[in-house]
Structures are given as structure tokens and as C-alpha cells.
Amino acid sequence: MIRLTIPSIEDDDLQATHEALASGFLVQGARVAEFESSIADYIGVKHAIVVSNCTAALHLSLLALDVRAGDLVLVTTYSWPATANVIELCGALPVFVDIQPDTFNIDPEALATTLNSLMAVTETAQHVKAILPVHTFGQMADMAAIIKVAEQFDIPVIEDSACALGAKWEGRNAGTWGKMGCFSFHPRKAITTGEGGAITTNDDQLARKLRALRNHGQDPEAAFPDFIMPGFNYRMTEFQAAFGSSQLKKLDRIITARRRLAHQYNNLLENDPVLAPFVPSQSFHVYQSYVTLLPEEAAPHRAEIIRRLKELGIETNIGTWHMPLTTYFRTRYGHSTGDFPISEDIFSRTLTLPLYEALTSEDQNKVVDYLQEMIRK
Ligand SMILES: Cc1ncc(COP(=O)(O)O)c(C=O)c1O
């Protein structure tokens, strides 16, 4: 089977984890601190706070901004549902904004239109608390344009960088543009800790609050334990952090390999009805997923294509979710077909191809040959 993804795990990663376990210190120790400082150095921020997964990272980021019941958070339509779920779980409401048809990222013009209309009415203006763009599939949203829109009304931006560790826009890293950036170390990401996440920020006060929120509300700076707010247990273990530090040393190598394989797919798909991912000149794409766009007429047959490719030993998948039309958001907010036409179209046509460091040229040829055969039928 040519798998959709296989994490790059090597002996030194296992050795680091073994040492951490053998030490008997399993939580909140030197290895977590070391992983945090390596992430902060890699990305170029003052603080990195590691947590149990990216959903926890997003949840804490919203809480750190005091997002509460009745507040509004502007968010892309097209993402893994965790992105909008965390808004709901704060009691706030997601205000969905449609995406660009080529990058699949939030459309800054649509964002400006939605934000302007919310800020024009006092009752809604006072509740707008954050903007939550996603760097979809490892390609950054147009953060220069998004920050410009946000600054007009001084609204903080949280970057959902779950898939975008190492990605850049105009040469600047994901996780450095907004007030906070949230990363995932799930096994489908370039590097993994099993489950895991991190929040990056340059803001000392937010960092302190995030550290307290992830650890039962305990003041991270107090000499004696003191509890300054209600908090969660969203901590990462020492052995995950040891594994993560070992993985992080290989991130650049892994990204280089993923980009080379992506370019190889691009060449194979040149002049093909199946479109390769579009990459604007400002973007350094890290290809957490290699997501193609099927021709419109193939969209109704996508499930069948995925099934038949699997029978031929090739694992593929859809891209990600058009969140407003998932059962929960559709029924809660009455979203319906046609509300966000671009996201809806992209949701029906995306197909993710296998991509991992050990994928061979022969594998790639086979994937594209079989896919082309199916599209022709
Ligand atoms: C865009 C996006 N945000 C958030 C998440 C949640 O990450 P985690 O699984 O680490 O909680 C994911 C997971 O894949 C994601 O793709």
C-alpha cells in the first residue's frame, strides 16, 4: 500500500524517548523546557508553550484573549473542524469567511467586507474578539493583507499554523505574524510527538497566562505554588518533548524532501486536468499535504476514485472540511448550500495524494498514472 503519510521516525528519536522514560521524570521538566526553547528559536519568537495538541493550543489562545460567551471570532470556512469548534467551546460564535479558490486560504477581501460590516454596528463591534485564519495544508494565508485588515480595528489575529511549521509568507515564519500561532505535532504533520501542540507568541503577558491556563491555573513565575485562574491540564509529557526535540532537528531535511516530492508531482501533473497546488510568489509552502483539485466533472465521482485507488494499493483522501455545512454548524446557524460558494466547490473537488519522506519516484508515477486513468474514464 502506498500510504497517504508515514511519519519520519528514526532510532535517535526512539533513543531520546527511551532516555526520558528511563529517567523517571515524566512531566513538566527540563525536556519540555528544552523543546519549547528549540521551537521558539526555530520560529524566531520569544515564547513557545507546548501543550497536549493543537486543539488545546487554539482553545487556550482564545481564552488568553478573554473570548467569552456571545463574542465573535472571524474564521475561515475551510479547515479541520477543531478550528471552529474551539470558538464554540468558549461560548463564542464563529463568523465564517469564504476562501480564495486557488490557495484555499481565507480571502482577505472577504475578511475586510465581513469585518467592516460587523464593526459598523455597535452591538456586534463590541463582541469581535479575534480573527482566526488557517495556513491550509502547509501554505500560509496572505498574512500581510490579513494583518492590515485586522490593524484597522485593532483586532488580534491567531494563526492556526497546525500544518505550517516552517512555512513562510514574504520570508517570515508562520507563528510570528499574529498575536499567537498554534502548531500541531499530530502524526500527519512534518514532525510529530504522537499528539502534541505548541503556541508561539512575543507577548510576555500572554505567555504567562497561557502557561497558567495549561497547568491548572498555576502561576508559572511564583516561587511557591499559587493558583491565579481556573486552568486545564493541557500539558505535554517529558517523553513526548524529548521525541519532539529530536524530530525538530530534522525538520529542515523533512521539509526539503517534501518540497522536492511536491515539485515532482507538479511536473507529472503539468497540463493535466487535475490541478497541482497553486503557490503564490510570496509563499514558502511546506506541503503538510499535497492537495490537488479535480476537474468539476470528476467531483461527483471522488468517493469512487478514492475507493478504487485504495483497491489498487494507493491511499488518498479528501482535502479538508467545509465547516459551515457540517451537521453541527449547519443546524446551529442555519448555513445552507450557496452561502460560501468557493469553499463549497473546493470541498467537493480536492484530493490529497500520498506524501512522505520515503515516497519514491516510482510510487509517484504510479499514483499519477492511476489517477489519470480514472479521470479519463
Ligand atoms: C488546521 C488545523 N487546525 C487544528 C487542528 C487540530 O490539531 P490537533 O490534532 O493537534 O489537535 C488540525 C489537525 O489536523 C488542523 O489541520
PDBQT file of the ligand as one rigid body, heavy atoms in Angstrom, charges set to zero:
ROOT
HETATM    1  C1  LIG A 401      -5.955  23.353  10.520  1.00  0.00    +0.000 C 
HETATM    2  C2  LIG A 401      -5.969  22.501  11.753  1.00  0.00    +0.000 A 
HETATM    3  N1  LIG A 401      -6.225  23.075  12.937  1.00  0.00    +0.000 NA
HETATM    4  C3  LIG A 401      -6.261  22.354  14.068  1.00  0.00    +0.000 A 
HETATM    5  C4  LIG A 401      -6.020  21.005  14.066  1.00  0.00    +0.000 A 
HETATM    6  C5  LIG A 401      -6.065  20.244  15.358  1.00  0.00    +0.000 C 
HETATM    7  O1  LIG A 401      -4.800  19.705  15.662  1.00  0.00    +0.000 OA
HETATM    8  P1  LIG A 401      -4.614  18.560  16.758  1.00  0.00    +0.000 P 
HETATM    9  O2  LIG A 401      -4.996  17.271  16.090  1.00  0.00    +0.000 OA
HETATM   10  O3  LIG A 401      -3.162  18.603  17.104  1.00  0.00    +0.000 OA
HETATM   11  O4  LIG A 401      -5.488  18.892  17.899  1.00  0.00    +0.000 OA
HETATM   12  C6  LIG A 401      -5.746  20.361  12.863  1.00  0.00    +0.000 A 
HETATM   13  C7  LIG A 401      -5.500  18.926  12.848  1.00  0.00    +0.000 C 
HETATM   14  O5  LIG A 401      -5.123  18.332  11.898  1.00  0.00    +0.000 OA
HETATM   15  C8  LIG A 401      -5.717  21.119  11.669  1.00  0.00    +0.000 A 
HETATM   16  O6  LIG A 401      -5.468  20.559  10.489  1.00  0.00    +0.000 OA
ENDROOT
TORSDOF 0
